[in-house]
């Protein structure tokens, strides 16, 4: 009789990359729906890229600053945990953007103020996604009650909002 060995299944290596690509697709889908409803097919690629570049750029630029300041404050969480929390927040926000794409398509097809609606929906995605990411960061940090960490989160929220607005205004203007 042979012995049976039980082991944990091997982790799926591509799962985080796939989730990030799906999140990026959610942002792009929101832009595609804004372009399709606009009745101007030539604007679809530019709106899809704009809807993707704004959050992705803001997350990349400010995520690095969170990692650097977190290490400077000498808090307990490992940099990998902070990066994972930022990634999870990006994925959840991309999923939210994808779920709002049908709303954007309907509003763009039935309204004359489609660009204002697209801006409002992107703002709503950011307004929901950034606090969700802040919660992920709090879960990753054992010293989440530390005053420096609280200021880090507040500063990151403000910095990400300003960077996203700057990137968005540069792309639109």
C-alpha positions in Angstrom: 0.0 0.0 0.0 1.4 3.4 -0.9 1.2 6.6 1.2 -1.0 9.4 0.0 0.6 12.8 0.3 -1.6 15.9 0.5 -0.2 19.3 -0.6 -1.6 22.7 -1.4 -2.2 23.4 -5.0 0.4 25.4 -6.9 -0.5 29.1 -7.0 -1.7 30.4 -10.4 1.2 32.6 -11.5 -0.7 34.7 -14.0 -3.7 35.5 -11.8 -2.5 39.0 -10.6 -1.4 40.0 -14.1 -4.7 38.8 -15.6 -6.7 40.7 -12.9 -4.7 43.9 -13.7 -5.3 43.5 -17.4 -9.0 43.0 -16.7 -9.1 46.1 -14.6 -7.3 48.1 -17.3 -9.9 46.7 -19.7 -12.6 47.9 -17.4 -11.3 51.5 -17.6 -10.9 51.3 -21.4 -14.4 49.8 -21.7 -15.8 52.9 -20.0 -14.1 55.1 -22.6 -15.2 52.9 -25.5 -18.8 53.2 -24.3 -18.5 56.9 -24.1 -17.2 57.0 -27.7 -19.7 54.6 -29.1 -22.6 56.5 -27.7 -21.2 59.7 -29.1 -21.9 58.7 -32.6 -18.3 59.5 -33.6 -16.4 56.2 -34.1 -13.1 58.0 -34.7 -13.2 59.2 -31.0 -13.5 55.7 -29.6 -9.8 54.9 -29.4 -8.9 58.3 -27.9 -11.6 58.1 -25.3 -10.7 54.5 -24.4 -7.0 55.5 -24.0 -8.0 58.5 -22.0 -10.1 56.5 -19.6 -7.3 54.0 -19.2 -4.3 56.4 -19.0 -5.7 58.7 -16.3 -6.2 56.1 -13.5 -3.2 54.0 -14.5 -0.9 57.0 -14.6 -2.2 58.3 -11.3 -1.8 54.9 -9.7 1.7 54.3 -11.0 3.0 57.8 -10.1 1.5 58.0 -6.7 2.0 54.3 -5.8 5.7 54.7 -6.0 5.5 57.6 -3.6 3.4 55.6 -1.1 6.1 52.9 -1.1 8.9 55.4 -0.6 7.2 57.4 2.2 6.0 54.2 3.9 9.6 53.0 4.1 10.7 56.4 5.3 8.1 56.2 8.2 9.6 52.8 9.2 6.2 51.1 9.5 5.7 47.4 9.8 4.1 46.3 6.5 6.5 44.9 3.8 6.7 46.8 0.6 5.2 43.8 -1.2 2.1 44.0 0.9 1.7 47.7 0.2 2.2 47.1 -3.5 -0.3 44.3 -3.4 -2.9 46.5 -1.6 -2.4 49.2 -4.3 -2.8 46.5 -7.0 -6.0 45.2 -5.4 -7.4 48.7 -5.2 -6.6 49.2 -8.9 -8.3 45.9 -9.8 -11.5 46.7 -7.7 -11.7 50.2 -9.2 -11.3 48.7 -12.8 -14.1 46.3 -12.0 -16.3 49.2 -10.9 -15.5 51.1 -14.1 -16.4 48.0 -16.2 -19.7 47.7 -14.3 -20.6 51.3 -15.1 -19.9 50.9 -18.8 -23.5 50.0 -19.7 -24.7 53.0 -17.9 -22.2 55.1 -19.8 -23.3 53.6 -23.1 -27.0 54.2 -22.4 -26.4 57.8 -21.2 -24.1 58.6 -24.1 -26.6 57.2 -26.6 -29.6 59.1 -25.1 -28.1 62.4 -24.0 -26.5 65.4 -25.6 -24.1 65.9 -22.7 -22.2 62.7 -23.0 -18.8 64.1 -22.3 -20.0 65.7 -19.0 -21.6 62.3 -18.1 -18.3 60.5 -18.9 -16.4 62.9 -16.7 -18.9 62.5 -13.9 -18.8 58.7 -14.2 -15.0 58.7 -14.1 -15.1 60.9 -11.1 -17.6 58.6 -9.4 -15.2 55.6 -10.1 -12.4 57.6 -8.6 -14.5 58.7 -5.6 -15.4 55.0 -4.9 -12.1 53.4 -5.9 -9.6 55.6 -4.0 -11.3 55.0 -0.6 -11.5 51.3 -1.3 -7.8 51.3 -2.0 -7.2 53.2 1.2 -9.0 50.5 3.1 -6.8 47.9 1.4 -3.7 49.8 2.5 -5.0 50.0 6.1 -5.5 46.2 6.1 -2.0 45.7 4.9 -0.4 47.8 7.6 -0.3 46.4 11.1 0.3 49.9 12.5 -2.7 51.5 10.8 -3.4 53.6 13.9 0.0 55.3 13.6 -0.4 59.0 13.0 2.2 59.0 10.2 0.3 56.2 8.4 -3.0 58.1 8.6 -1.3 61.2 7.1 0.3 59.0 4.4 -3.1 57.8 3.4 -4.6 61.2 3.4 -1.7 62.6 1.4 -1.9 59.7 -1.1 -5.6 60.3 -1.7 -5.0 64.0 -2.3 -1.9 63.4 -4.5 -3.6 60.8 -6.6 -6.6 63.0 -7.1 -4.4 65.9 -8.2 -2.3 63.7 -10.5 -5.4 62.2 -12.1 -6.9 65.6 -12.7 -3.6 66.8 -14.2 -3.3 63.9 -16.5 -6.9 64.1 -17.5 -6.7 67.8 -18.2 -3.6 67.3 -20.3 -5.2 64.6 -22.3 -8.5 66.4 -22.9 -7.0 69.8 -23.5 
